[in-house]
């Protein structure tokens, strides 16, 4: 690695020989500069060889320290800011970048930059905790229950080389999770890692659930005198962390107490019961999937308000589960209304499920497939139901343990389908069941069932809905207004027909084309209109409202 003695002697003799030749031939004035350049080059060559040879064997830490010591204060600040920005953590110039945090971060950056970009894994829940206090008790219990319920949780089992800044894995987990659980224990504040995570969790905008494990919310507010006081005194004494960061941690502890949380003391120290309650809150948030609603919800808002009022009145005046039957002809907007109502209500319930297109699903997959979905969505049990009778018994026994459930069954075709899915006597009084159907007879055997009939759109609403689909605006151009009025009248206030006709004519502005389509559509619409004589009743005219406009 180092230059040998022979090499040094050889280089020295070469220099003497060159000098003698220059003196003998009196070329000294001419070649002085050249000689100086050669000698300088030889010296630099040896220095470079020495430095490179040794640098290969320098430790990763020594290399960082070398560049750090050789940097000006301005460069040091720039390096610190770069590391902190990349990791998402907090670092100061007092913390030498050859500390474990910077070393681990630099290694990760080297690997990531030399290979393909790392894939970000999306998590549902992030569990923030102090490993020495709760990793093998409450944290692990929470993780396993969530896993069993089909929820992807992040639990730092490997400790990931604890440091002062957050790694990419931790940062990605916090940013993707929709729920954060902060388990606050007695040694929680000893870890700057835990406190940095807490700050990021609160700043993420996602739900944060504080869990007080052998501490209280008052301890988080009275930091200077409570169980966290000693940990902060050590942070101050070590002087490795800026006072601004320490103050930020204190504010985060106070902020988290403003969130609704759980206390171990309220469950008489029973970890399992506390974990189940926390998981129930998590599932309530994780399962809040908003269904796709109508592109143009004309006349929908008032109908949702009417149904909400109806449900509230029933729940406050009776002690039985609420069943609402949404009735109407095909294409009238029953499913659209049910989805909007479900989106409005489901955040208020611990468990919710929407089963779409029951008529076709039961026909193609069997009733037991629908029963399996109910068990999975409401109870988070992956149970393979083998027969409708088995599924009916499982649902009867298990649904009554869930206090607040919301179930929507869309397009139920037969009473037996409803009876095999729901046992009214087994449902909790707070349960709400939404059923959409074309046949009023499906609901007649359920006593106390509330019926809501979806009416056709009024002329002004029908024209508005059609124009939004045909023109992207609420009013038609004057030269097409008369044709719009005729076409809207042929649709008889049925939203699905208005939408289909509007989509068919979207972007077409020539009157001749509209006249041709009007003549073509009028024959189709009028021929089927004769099949519908009344609104309500047993409306089974499937052919009229389910065909595609072509």
CORGIQUI-V908543 format. One record per backbone hydrogen bond with DSSP energy under -0.5 kcal/mol. NH is the residue of the N-H (numbers start at 1). CO is the residue of the C=O. E is the energy in kcal/mol with one decimal. If there is no record, write none. Layout:
NH|CO|E + NH|CO|E
This chain:
8|4|-1.6 + 9|5|-2.7 + 10|6|-2.7 + 11|7|-2.3 + 12|8|-2.0 + 13|9|-2.9 + 14|10|-2.1 + 15|11|-1.5 + 16|12|-2.0 + 17|13|-2.7 + 18|14|-1.9 + 19|15|-1.8 + 20|16|-2.3 + 21|17|-2.1 + 22|18|-1.8 + 23|19|-1.9 + 24|20|-2.5 + 25|21|-1.9 + 26|23|-1.1 + 27|22|-3.1 + 28|22|-0.6 + 31|27|-2.9 + 32|28|-1.0 + 35|31|-2.5 + 36|32|-2.3 + 37|33|-2.0 + 38|34|-2.2 + 39|35|-2.6 + 40|36|-2.3 + 41|37|-2.3 + 42|38|-2.2 + 43|39|-2.2 + 44|40|-2.5 + 45|41|-2.2 + 46|42|-2.0 + 47|43|-2.2 + 48|44|-2.6 + 49|45|-2.4 + 50|46|-2.5 + 51|47|-2.6 + 52|48|-2.8 + 53|49|-2.3 + 54|50|-2.1 + 55|51|-2.6 + 56|52|-1.5 + 57|53|-0.6 + 57|54|-0.9 + 58|55|-0.6 + 63|59|-2.0 + 64|60|-1.8 + 65|61|-2.3 + 66|62|-2.6 + 67|63|-2.0 + 68|64|-2.1 + 69|65|-2.9 + 70|66|-1.4 + 71|68|-1.4 + 76|72|-2.5 + 77|73|-2.2 + 78|74|-2.0 + 79|75|-2.7 + 80|76|-2.6 + 81|77|-2.5 + 82|78|-2.0 + 83|79|-2.2 + 84|80|-2.6 + 85|81|-2.5 + 86|82|-2.2 + 87|83|-2.4 + 88|84|-1.8 + 89|84|-0.7 + 90|164|-0.7 + 95|92|-1.4 + 96|94|-0.9 + 99|96|-2.1 + 103|99|-2.4 + 104|100|-2.6 + 105|101|-2.6 + 106|102|-3.0 + 107|103|-2.4 + 108|104|-2.2 + 109|105|-2.5 + 110|106|-2.5 + 111|107|-2.2 + 112|108|-2.8 + 113|109|-2.6 + 114|110|-1.4 + 115|111|-1.1 + 121|119|-0.5 + 124|152|-2.6 + 125|152|-1.9 + 126|179|-2.0 + 127|154|-2.2 + 128|126|-0.8 + 128|181|-3.3 + 129|127|-0.5 + 131|129|-0.7 + 133|130|-1.6 + 134|130|-2.1 + 135|131|-1.5 + 137|134|-1.2 + 139|134|-2.0 + 140|134|-0.7 + 140|135|-0.9 + 141|137|-2.0 + 142|138|-2.6 + 143|139|-2.2 + 144|140|-2.3 + 145|141|-2.3 + 146|142|-2.5 + 147|143|-2.2 + 148|144|-2.2 + 149|145|-1.7 + 150|147|-1.4 + 151|146|-3.0 + 153|151|-0.8 + 154|125|-2.3 + 155|153|-0.6 + 157|155|-1.8 + 161|158|-0.6 + 171|167|-2.5 + 172|168|-2.8 + 173|169|-2.1 + 174|170|-2.4 + 175|171|-2.3 + 176|172|-1.9 + 177|173|-1.5 + 178|124|-1.2 + 179|124|-1.6 + 180|207|-2.9 + 181|126|-3.0 + 182|180|-0.6 + 182|209|-2.0 + 183|128|-3.1 + 183|181|-0.7 + 184|182|-0.9 + 184|211|-2.7 + 185|183|-0.7 + 188|185|-1.4 + 190|187|-1.2 + 191|188|-1.4 + 192|190|-0.7 + 195|191|-1.6 + 196|192|-2.5 + 197|193|-2.3 + 198|194|-2.3 + 199|195|-1.9 + 200|196|-2.1 + 201|197|-2.7 + 202|198|-2.3 + 203|199|-1.8 + 204|200|-1.0 + 204|201|-0.6 + 205|201|-0.5 + 207|178|-1.4 + 209|180|-3.3 + 210|208|-0.6 + 211|182|-3.1 + 212|262|-3.0 + 213|184|-2.7 + 213|211|-0.8 + 214|212|-0.8 + 219|216|-0.6 + 220|216|-1.0 + 221|217|-1.2 + 222|218|-2.6 + 223|221|-0.9 + 225|222|-0.8 + 226|222|-1.6 + 229|226|-1.6 + 232|228|-1.7 + 233|229|-2.1 + 234|230|-1.9 + 235|231|-1.8 + 236|232|-2.3 + 237|233|-2.5 + 238|234|-2.4 + 239|235|-1.1 + 241|235|-0.5 + 246|242|-1.9 + 247|243|-2.3 + 248|244|-1.9 + 249|245|-2.2 + 250|246|-1.9 + 251|247|-2.2 + 252|248|-2.0 + 253|249|-2.1 + 254|250|-1.7 + 255|251|-2.5 + 256|252|-2.2 + 257|253|-0.7 + 258|255|-1.5 + 259|256|-1.4 + 262|210|-2.2 + 264|212|-2.5 + 266|263|-0.9 + 267|264|-1.6 + 268|265|-1.4 + 269|264|-2.0 + 270|267|-1.9 + 271|269|-0.9 + 274|270|-2.0 + 275|271|-2.7 + 276|272|-2.2 + 277|273|-1.8 + 278|274|-2.2 + 279|275|-2.6 + 280|276|-2.1 + 281|277|-1.6 + 282|278|-2.2 + 283|279|-3.0 + 284|280|-1.6 + 285|281|-1.2 + 285|282|-0.6 + 286|282|-3.2 + 287|283|-2.1 + 288|285|-1.4 + 289|287|-2.3 + 290|288|-0.6 + 298|296|-2.4 + 300|297|-1.3 + 301|297|-0.6 + 303|299|-0.7 + 304|300|-2.2 + 305|301|-2.1 + 306|302|-2.3 + 307|303|-2.1 + 308|304|-2.4 + 309|305|-2.2 + 310|306|-2.0 + 311|307|-2.7 + 312|308|-2.4 + 313|309|-2.2 + 314|310|-1.9 + 315|311|-2.4 + 316|312|-1.8 + 317|313|-1.1 + 318|314|-1.4 + 322|431|-2.6 + 323|321|-0.6 + 324|433|-3.1 + 325|323|-0.5 + 325|450|-4.0 + 326|324|-0.6 + 326|435|-3.6 + 327|325|-0.8 + 327|452|-2.4 + 328|437|-1.1 + 332|329|-1.7 + 337|333|-2.3 + 338|334|-2.6 + 339|335|-2.5 + 340|336|-2.0 + 341|337|-2.4 + 342|338|-2.6 + 343|339|-2.6 + 344|340|-1.5 + 345|341|-1.8 + 346|342|-2.9 + 348|345|-2.4 + 349|346|-1.3 + 350|404|-0.7 + 351|404|-1.5 + 353|406|-2.2 + 355|408|-3.0 + 356|354|-0.7 + 358|410|-3.2 + 359|411|-1.5 + 361|357|-2.5 + 362|358|-2.7 + 363|359|-1.2 + 364|360|-2.4 + 365|361|-3.0 + 366|361|-0.7 + 366|362|-1.1 + 369|366|-0.8 + 370|366|-0.8 + 371|367|-2.0 + 372|368|-2.2 + 373|369|-1.8 + 374|370|-2.0 + 375|371|-2.2 + 376|372|-2.2 + 377|373|-2.8 + 378|374|-2.5 + 379|375|-1.8 + 380|376|-0.9 + 381|375|-1.3 + 382|380|-0.5 + 383|381|-1.8 + 384|382|-0.5 + 385|383|-1.2 + 391|387|-2.4 + 392|388|-2.4 + 393|389|-1.8 + 394|390|-2.3 + 395|391|-2.5 + 396|392|-2.1 + 397|393|-2.0 + 398|394|-2.0 + 399|395|-2.3 + 401|398|-1.3 + 402|399|-1.2 + 403|401|-0.7 + 405|403|-0.7 + 406|351|-1.9 + 407|432|-2.4 + 408|353|-2.5 + 409|434|-3.3 + 410|355|-2.8 + 410|408|-0.6 + 412|436|-2.6 + 418|414|-1.1 + 419|415|-2.4 + 420|416|-2.3 + 421|417|-0.7 + 421|418|-0.6 + 422|418|-2.2 + 424|422|-0.6 + 426|423|-1.9 + 427|423|-0.8 + 427|424|-0.7 + 431|428|-2.2 + 432|405|-2.2 + 433|322|-3.3 + 434|407|-3.3 + 435|324|-2.7 + 436|409|-2.4 + 437|326|-2.0 + 440|438|-0.6 + 442|439|-1.5 + 443|440|-1.4 + 444|440|-0.6 + 446|443|-1.7 + 447|445|-0.8 + 449|446|-1.4 + 450|323|-3.0 + 452|325|-3.3 + 454|327|-2.9 + 454|452|-0.5 + 455|453|-0.6 + 457|493|-2.5 + 462|458|-3.0 + 463|459|-2.4 + 464|460|-2.0 + 465|461|-2.5 + 466|462|-2.3 + 467|463|-2.5 + 468|464|-2.0 + 469|465|-1.5 + 470|466|-2.4 + 471|467|-3.3 + 472|467|-1.1 + 473|467|-1.1 + 480|477|-1.4 + 481|477|-0.7 + 481|478|-0.8 + 484|480|-2.2 + 485|481|-2.2 + 486|482|-1.6 + 487|483|-2.4 + 488|484|-2.7 + 489|485|-1.9 + 490|486|-1.5 + 491|487|-0.9 + 491|488|-0.7 + 492|489|-1.0 + 493|488|-0.7 + 494|491|-1.8 + 495|493|-0.7 + 496|331|-2.0 + 498|494|-2.1 + 499|495|-2.5 + 500|496|-2.4 + 501|497|-2.6 + 502|498|-2.2 + 503|499|-2.6 + 504|500|-2.0 + 505|501|-1.5 + 506|503|-0.7 + 507|470|-1.1 + 508|505|-1.9 + 509|507|-0.6 + 514|510|-1.7 + 515|511|-2.6 + 516|512|-1.9 + 517|513|-2.4 + 518|514|-2.7 + 519|515|-2.0 + 520|516|-1.7 + 521|517|-3.1 + 522|518|-2.3 + 523|519|-1.0 + 524|520|-1.0 + 525|521|-3.0 + 526|522|-2.3 + 527|523|-1.5 + 528|524|-1.1 + 529|525|-1.5 + 530|526|-0.9 + 531|528|-1.5 + 532|529|-1.4 + 533|531|-0.7 + 539|438|-1.5 + 539|537|-1.4 + 540|538|-1.0 + 542|540|-2.3 + 544|541|-0.7 + 545|541|-0.8 + 546|542|-1.2 + 547|543|-0.5
